[in-house]
Amino acid sequence: LFAPVSELLDHLRPGGPEGALERLSHAPRLIIDDLGSERPTDWTAERLGVLINRRWLEERPTIATSNLPADDLLKALGERTFSRLVGGAVVLELGGEDRRRRRGE
């Protein structure tokens, strides 16, 4: 299951699809795109924390992409959620030209 973080959070909001947290928690693999780009609030931190913790407890693979350096992502997610996401993970740092900027030229 692939979900940009903003759309994922929309599904978790009150009035979102029923059972969204369960579906996201139990997906065989979850890819969260652009983690850290969401507007930081207590609610977003808590919801992401719940989701990532559930997946961590059930040992379900979770992949996250982010444009933030690790220290900034730690601040955005909080220590507990960050630890569950990257503890024991393979972290890849990719470099190169931003293709989005190239398109606008």
QUIURGI-V80747 format. One record per residue. N is the residue number from 1. RES is the residue in one small letter. SS is DSSP state (A for helix, B for strand, O for the rest). Layout:
N,RES,SS  N,RES,SS
//
This chain:
1,l,O  2,f,B  3,a,B  4,p,B  5,v,A  6,s,A  7,e,A  8,l,A  9,l,A  10,d,A  11,h,A  12,l,A  13,r,O  14,p,O  15,g,O  16,g,O  17,p,O  18,e,O  19,g,O  20,a,A  21,l,A  22,e,A  23,r,A  24,l,A  25,s,A  26,h,A  27,a,O  28,p,O  29,r,B  30,l,B  31,i,B  32,i,B  33,d,B  34,d,O  35,l,O  36,g,O  37,s,O  38,e,O  39,r,O  40,p,O  41,t,O  42,d,A  43,w,A  44,t,A  45,a,A  46,e,A  47,r,A  48,l,A  49,g,A  50,v,A  51,l,A  52,i,A  53,n,A  54,r,A  55,r,A  56,w,A  57,l,A  58,e,O  59,e,O  60,r,O  61,p,B  62,t,B  63,i,B  64,a,B  65,t,O  66,s,O  67,n,O  68,l,O  69,p,O  70,a,A  71,d,A  72,d,A  73,l,A  74,l,A  75,k,A  76,a,A  77,l,A  78,g,O  79,e,A  80,r,A  81,t,A  82,f,A  83,s,A  84,r,A  85,l,A  86,v,A  87,g,O  88,g,O  89,a,O  90,v,O  91,v,O  92,l,O  93,e,O  94,l,O  95,g,O  96,g,O  97,e,O  98,d,O  99,r,A  100,r,A  101,r,A  102,r,A  103,r,A  104,g,O  105,e,O
//
